[in-house]
Amino acid sequence: MKVTLFGGLGMLAMLAQGADVMSAAYWKRWSPAEQERIERDIRSNRMAEAAVRLPSVKPGTDVTVEQLSHDFLFGGNIFLFGDLKTPEKNKRYEDTFGTLFNAATVPFYWRTLEPEQGKPRYVAGSPYEYRRPPTDPVVAFCESKGINMNGHAIIYGMRRWGHPAWMPEDRKAMEPLFEGHVKELAQRYKGRVQRWDVVNESIDQANRGLMPDDYTFKAFTWAMRYFPETVRFNSNDNNIYAGLDMHRRYVEIVRNLIDRGVRVDNVGVQMHIYSPKMAADIAKGSDVLTPASNRAALDCLSDAGRPIHISEVTVSAPDGTEAGGEVQAEIARNLYRLWFSHPKAMGITWWNVVDGGAAPGEPSFSGLYDTDMNPKPAYRALDQLINREWKTRLTLKVGEDGSVRFRGFKGKYRLTWTDAAGEERHVDVHVDGSK
């Protein structure tokens, strides 16, 4: 039996590769023992046993087992769709979705979606807004490539990014407008967008401007009323290094919504290293975003009883140098491995895919590509994980009972063999550990 589960560099080689740019103090936190623990948890939580019956296939026949897709969602925001200035750059950006990423966060910020009341920017040719492409072409593109979509966000309490400038300064007058907005999105997109951040960043509402009373609960209630049941509803808030007090508060809010009859399907938590200095300090061994603190945050959020989406990931490089790019890659690699290993995680979404493509005030060195759309070390690190180490590829022989048995990463597979007449045959199966 020929088996390839974890291809490429391997864990020890990865540690050696990062040794030149990360300090001894960093590697003390992300030690070989820690890496072994992460590896065990990945195997335990992200893989499943499969037994596929092939009764018409002769025992002893070679069967190629190839994983086609992941159940786990690896995504990026798609805010620069069509905005990279040349057809070649736009094509490379688009190709990221479907090769590296199987999921995309689509921008539905109401403020820029409907800057003029009654004239939403859904269709191609709508007035230009930076990082806010018209939504219809983005949704159609993702559908054409089988990309899982997250609509971000239906309601956002931050006035700077959230609802439009024409919104009345009266919480009672706002309420029917909010409900109408939820209804309009539901009627236009129905089940085409698989997931929605129904409410974004509602914990700190006292400092974020006037909103309807109890708007978080009401927004989820309206979403349940108007969207089809197949659509998944997310909350989205907090930063993973915000501290356990904030995470407990977040869990209380989610559980309160659930107790009141609201359907919250996923809990989204963000992780933004906006500061280049913060990235440099992590490389020097600071106690931010350590394996222990990451696990403590995710374990706390697990008390909400829902899968966790690490929903917005920014990893700034310390600077634009080659060494800075390697630091960014090493931080990203280890965080992705740990998050992927956690039993409650269901997806990870990188935020700004291209250097210089962030919102005002966010870092310039946080992309997976540089400004010319050349892949950076961080891109190569994620590609190594997602498309090589975490993809199962096997060559097996059919057993005497006419079955093929293997353990692989959860997702869709294609089993291929040559029949007695010399014709290639295949069957597609889904491996998720369920009976």
N, C-alpha and C positions, 0 to 999 in steps of 0.2 A: 504494500500500500504506500503510495506516494502522497505525502501530506504537506501542504504549505498553509499555515495559519497566520504566522507573524513574519512577513517578509521584510526584506531591506536590511537596514543597519542593525537592528536588534537593540535591546535595551542597554547593554554595556557599551556598545559603540556610540549610542546616542549620548550617554553620560560623558564619554571621552570627548565627543565632538563639542559639547557645551562647556568643557572644562576651561577653555581658553578665555571665555568672556564672562563666566559666572564665578563668583568668589567661592572660596572654601566654605565660608559661612552659609552661602546659599545651598551648596551641595550637602552640608550637614543637615539641613532641613529636608531636602529632597534626596535623601541618601539611597544607596542600593537597597537597603531593607525597606524603605518607604516605597521605592519603585516596585519591589517584589509584591508588597501588599496591594498596590494599585493593580498590578498585573493579575493577581489572584481574584480581586474583586471584579475586574473586567471579565475574566473567564466565567465567574460565577453568575454575574448579573446581566451580561450582554450576550451570552451564548446559550444555545439550547440543543438538546438531543433530537435527532431526526431519524426516522425509519421509513423508507419509501419502498413500497411494493412494486416490483416490475415483473409480474408473473409471466409475461410473454418473452422475457429476456433469458437467454441461456446462462446458468450459473457459471461464474468465472469470467464473464464478459467485462471488459474494462468500461467504466463509466466515469466521465468527467463531471465533476460537481463544481459549478461556478456560481458564486453569489452575484446576482444582478443588481440588487438594491438593498438598502438598509431600512429597517423599521425605525430606528433612531433617526431623528431629524437633525441634519447638519445644514444650517442656513446662513444667510447673510441678508442685510437689508439691500433692496434693489432700487434705492433712491436716485441713483445716477443713470437709470435706464434711458438710453438715447442721448445722453448729455456729455459724451466724452470727445466731442468735437470732430473726430474723423470716423469714417466707417470701419476702419481696421480696429481702432480702440473700442468702439461700441461692440463690435463682433466679439472681441476677446472678453469684454465684460459680460456679455450675454452668455458666452460659452462657459463661464464660471458656474452658471446655474445649469446643472445637469451633469457636469463633470466633477467638480468639487462639492457643490451644494445640491441637496435634494429638496431644499425649502427656501422660501423667500419671504421677507417681511415687506409688505406693500404699503406705501404711505397714504393714509386716509386722514391726515390732519385736517380737521374741519376748517380751520382758519384759511388755509390755502386751497382747500378743495372747493370752497364756496366763498371766495372773497367778496363777491357781489351777490346779495341775497337773490335766490331764484335762478342763478346762473352758475351751476356747479361745473367744475373742470373735469368731467369724466372722459370726454372723447378726444381723439387725436386732433391736433391743431388748436387745442385750448391755449389761452395765454400762458406764457412761460413763467414758471416759478422754480427757483433753484432747489434741487433735491426733492421736488414734488412733481414728478411726471404725471400727466393725465392717467387716470387709473384703468380705464378700459383697455388700452393697448398693453399695459403691464399684465393685467389679469389674463388676457388672451395669450400673451407670450408664455406665461407660466403654464397655462393649460396645455399649450402645444408641446411642452417638454415634460409634462407630468410632474411639475414642481408643486409641492405642498405649500399653500399660502397662508400667511398670517396677516390679517388686516389690522393696521396700527394707526391710529386707535379710533374707536367710535367716539368716545368722550374723553377729553383730556382737560383736567382741571387747571393746568398752567395757562394763564391767559396769553402769555407770549406765544405759545405754540398751539393752543387749543382752539376754542371756538372763535368765530369771526369777529372782526371789529364792529360789525353792524349789530351785534347782539345787544339787546336792551339791558340796562343796568337795573333790572328788577327780577328777582328770583322767581316770582310767580309768572311773569311774562315769559321768562326763559323756558319754563317747563314744557309747554306744548311744542315749542320749537325744538327742544331736545328730543322729545318723543317722535316728532315728525322726521327728524334726521335719522334716528334709528330705523324707523319704518321705511324711509326712502332707500337706505343702503340695503336693507333686507329684500325689498322688492326688486331692486336693480340686480343684485348679485346672487340672491337666493342661496343655493348651496355651492356656488362656484368657488368661493373663498372658504377654505376648510376651517380656519380658526380666526377668531377676532379677539383683540384686546378690547374688551367692552369698556373698561375704564382704565385709564393710565395714570399712575402716580397720584393716588387719592389720599394717602396717609397724611400728608402735610398740607391739607386743604386750607387750614386757617391762614396760611401765609401766601395763598395763591390766587385769591380773588373770589368775587361773588359767584355763587352757584345755587341752583335750586336745592331746597332742603332735601336731605337724604338721597341725593342724586345718584350715588353709587348703587344703592339698592334699586332705585327706579330704573336706572339704565339697564341693569341685568334683567329686570322684570320685563321691560319693553323688548329687549333682545329675545327673550324666551317667547314672547307673544308673536313676534313678527318673523324671526328666522326659522328655517326648517330645523327639525330635531337633529339632523345629521351634523349641523355646524357645532363646533366646539367653542366654548366661551372661556376666556382667560382673564385673570387679573394680572396686573403688571406693575411692580413697584420695587422700591428698595435697592440697595447695592449690597452685594454679597459680603463686603467687608464693613457694613454699616454697624455691626455689633448685635449681640443677641437680644438686647432690649428692643431694638427696632424690629427684628425678625419676629419676636414674640408678639409685638403689637400688630404686625402684619398678619400673623396667623390668627389672632383674635378677630380681626376684621373679616377675614375670609370665612372663618367658622361661624361668625355671627350671620353673614350673608347666607351661608348654607343652612343654618338653623332656621332662618326666616323663609326658606323655600326656594332660594335662588340656586340655579345650576352654575357652579364654578367648576369647570373641567380641568383646568391647568393653572398652576401658580407660577407666574413669571417673576424671576429675580434678575436684576441687572448686575453687570460687573464692568465698571469703567475705570481704567487707568488713564485718566486724562493728562496727568502730569508727566512729562519726560523725566523730571527729577525722581518721581515716585518709581518709575521703571528702573532708573539707575540705582536707587536705594534697595529695591528688591534684589537686583543682581548682586549687591554688596552683602545681602543676607538679612535685611530688615524683617521684622516680625509681621509684616502685612501679607495677607494671602498665603499663609503657610498651609501645608496639608491639614494640620489640625484645625485651623480656623475655618477653612473651607468645609471640612466635614461637619464641624459644629453648626455652621450656618445651614447647610443642607439638611442635617438631621433635625434641626429646629423647624425648618419650613416643612419637613415631612409630617409634622404634627397636624397640618391642615388636612391631611388625608387625601391629597391630590398629587398627580405627577408634577414634577418641577421642570420648567423650561428656563434654562439660563439664556435669557431672552435678548440681551443687548451686551455684547462683549467688545470692549475697547482695550487693546493692549498697545499703548504708545511705545515706540522705541525711545531710548534716551536721546537720540540725535539721528541725523541723516547719514551717518557713517556706516561702513560695512560692518564694523563691530557692533554698532547700535542695532543694526538689522538682525544680527545674530542673537543679541540679548532679547529682542522682541520675540524671536522665534522660540527661544528656549523657555521663556515665561509662558508663551501660548501653548507650547507642546505639553508642558507639565500640567498646566491647568486643564487643558482638554482631556488629558489622560485621567486625571482625578475625577473630573465631572462625569466623564463617560463611565467611570467605575461605580458611581453611586447608584443604588438600586432604584431611587425615585426619579432620577433624571430621565427625561424623554426627548430632550433636544438642546442644542447649543446654537446660538445665532451670533455670528460675527457682525459688528455694527457697520463700520465704514470700510468698504472693500478696497478703496483707492486712496493713496496718500493725497492730502489736500482736498478730499471730498467730504469733509465733515461740516457740521454746523458751526457758526461763529463761536469762538471760544473753545472749540475742541481741537485736539492736537493734529498737526500736519503729518506726523510720522506713524499713524495708526493703521495704515492700509495693509492689505496683502499684496498689492501691486504698488509700484512707484507711480509717479505722475505720467510716465510714458507707457503705463500698463505692462511693465516688465515684472514678472513674478519676483517677490522678495523671499528671503529665507523663511519668513513666517508662512507664506503660501506653500513652499516646499515641505515645511514641517507638517502642516495640516493635510496636505495631499498624501504624504507618507503614511500618516495615521489612517485617514479615512479610506483611501483607495488601495492601500497595500497591507498594513498591519491588521486592519480591522475588516478585511474582506477575506472570506473563506474560499479557497481554491483547492480541490482535492481530485486525485485520481484513485478510484476504488474498483473493486471487483464485486460483481453480483454474488451474493451468498447462495448457499444451497437451498434456502427457503425462498429465493427469488426476490430478495430485498437488498437495499443498500442502506447502511447505517453510518451516521456520522454526527459529529458535534460541530456546530458552526454558529457564526454571528446571526442574530435574528434578522430575517428579511426574506426576500424573494430569491429563488434559486432556479437554475436550469441544469437538468441532468441530461447528458448527451452520450449516446453510444452508437455503435455500428451494428446493424442487424445481420442475420445470416445471409441475406442477399447483397450485403455490402452497402446498404443505404443508411445514411445518417438519420438517427431518430433522436427526439428529445421530449422531455416532459418538464413543465414548470411547476414548482411546489413552493409553499410558504412555510418557513420554519419560525415558530415563535414559542415553542415549548408547551403549547396547549394540547390537550388530548382530543 
